[in-house]
């Protein structure tokens, strides 16, 4: 009998601890919609005029940039929805690159963008919210968008410089040709003068 009361207390304690852990497991995680991710005032670099013109032709780029801008300052539920659209847009961007933009640097930026949007989608669709992971994923996706915009601007700037250089080379070649032609004309005239 001496051992019976402590044994009953011990068994009761074990069962009560077991029930508490089961209750904790049965509770469903709540997704707090009041958490805001990103910075509402965050702005991406602006596209240069030729890059904007290309973005209009490449319609999905405009949609992607608008969605990425709106993802900043979103609550959890909005971010989940936006991350799904961002992932779809990034897949479309990656698979439908216009010929004028199909360069290795832009291709690699698009691959990073596709990966970052997929990671944001994955982080925002977890069973439980890891707000730090979601915030980091959003920031990394913002960085990928920034890099793409910078690369697009640089590509068009380089194209402009190359075009200008080509025009300058053409002008120089024309001047050299005119100079050669004038020398030939002078030599021909000199020969005519000698023959007379």
Order of alpha helices (4+ residues) and beta strands (2+ residues): alpha-beta-alpha-alpha-beta-alpha-alpha-alpha
